[in-house]
Amino acid sequence: MEAKKKMSKHLSVGIIEDEELQRNLLKDILNLSGFNVKAFENEEELFRALEKDTFFDVLLVDYRLKETNGIEILKRVKKNYPFVQVIILTAYGDVSLAVEAMKAGAFDFIQKPIKKEELLVRIKKAVEFVEIKKELKELKEKIEEVKIEDFVYSSPLMENIVKMAIKVAKSNANVLIIGETGTGKEKIAEIIHYSSNRADKPFIKVNISAIPETLIESELFGAERGAYTGADRRMKGKFEAANGGTLFLDEIAEIPLVTQAKLLRVIQDKKVTRLGSSTPIETDVRIIAATNKNLERLVKEGKFRDDFYYRLNVIKIEVPPLRERKEEIPYLVDFFIRKFNKRENKNIKGVSREVIKYLSKYNFPGNIRELENIIERGVVLNESGIIGLDEIASFIAMGDNEFDNIDSMEEPLPKIIEKVERNLILKALDQSAGVKTKAAKLLGISERVLRYKINQLRIKYPYK
C-alpha cells in the first residue's frame, strides 16, 4: 500500500461518468489510493475545468454519455491536451469499439464492471507512459537547446544513452565512450559538454589517430620554441586550449604507452608541462575519451596501461551500432537528404520503398557515417527526385551473405572486385579521417599502393 501511495502522490485523475453511483464509486476508489481526483457529469464541466488550467495525468471517460460519447471527448482531449492519457470505460465488450478507441488515441479500454486492482494497474501504466513522453520531450528540447548538429535518434536504446549523457553532464567525472566507428560517439561527447556547467568554455576535439605518433605529445601538452626540430615558436597544447572546458580524446587506444603515462600524470596532478619547459601549468579540464577498440583486452595484452584505463573509465557509455537500432534508418535517411539537398541546392524528395527495404536488411559495418555517405552520393547523383536502389546499391559494401550463389552475380567478377576495393578504401579513409598513412595501415598495404589504387579507381575524398 505504501508503494501505491508513493506512486500516486501528486498525480491527478479526472472522471467523466453521468451515472452518479458509478461516478462516486470510482472517485472513492481513487481517493483512497492516494490520487487527486475530480469527477464530472458531462463534457462541458470537464472542458471548463481544463480551460481553467486544471491538468489531469489520466482521464477515465465513460463511452455512453447522455449527450455525446467517449470517443468524441477522447478526440477533443487528444487534440488540445496531448499529454493527457484517456482510458475509455464501457459496459459493452465490443471489439470494434475497442479498436475505434485505440485508433482515436485512447491509452486503454476497460470493460465494466470495473475491478479495483485492474483499474489501478491500468492507471499506473498510463502514468508511466506520460512520464516517458515527458522525458523524451525534455530530451529533445535539451538537444535543441545545446545546438547539437547532425544528431538524429528515435530508438529506446539511444534515448537511454542521451538521458545518461545529460545526467553525467552534471558531474566533472571523466567519461569513456565506446562504440564502433561511425555510431555517434562524438555527438554524445558534445551533449555531455554542452549540458554541463562547462558549456560556455572550450570544447576541444582531438583525433589521436590523425596525428603522427611523433607529434602527439606536442599537440596535447604544447611545446616551447626549439623543443624539437621544426618548433620555431611557442605552441599551446590542447590541454591549455581546453582549460575550464572539455577535452575530447577520440581514438584513445592509439596513444603510445609512453604518452599514456604522461597523460595519467596530467590528469592526476591537473598540471601540464610543455615540451622543452620545466614549468608546470595548472589546468582544469574534463576528459571525455572515445574508442572503437576493446580497451580491457588491450590492457590484458599489455598494450594499454591499466591505471590509465581506470582513470578514464570512471563512467562508461556504450553507443550501440546502427544494426541494433534499425528503426532509426528512415529518420536518418530523411535528415541526410534534407542536409545534402541544402548543400547541393537540390530538391530530392526521398528514397524508394526498395531502398528503405534494402537498407533495413543491411548491417552497416560503417554505421551512421556509412549511411550518411550512401545518401550523400545518392543526392549528388540523382536527377529524378527519388533515389532508387540502382543508385545506392553499388556503394554498399558486400557482406558475407551478399550473394547466396553465383547466379545472383549480375555483373562480371572484375567489376564486382573494383566495387569492393572502392568501398574498402573509402571506409579506411573515413576511419582515418582522410590520413592516407593511417588508411593504408588499416588496409594492410603500403601508402604507395593506396595512392595508386585511389588514382586507378578515380576516388575523390572528401566527397565533392
Summary of the structure (lengths in Angstrom):
residues: 464
radius of gyration: 29.2
end to end distance: 65.0
largest distance: 91.8
contacts: 1378
relative contact order: 0.07
helix: 52%
strand: 14%
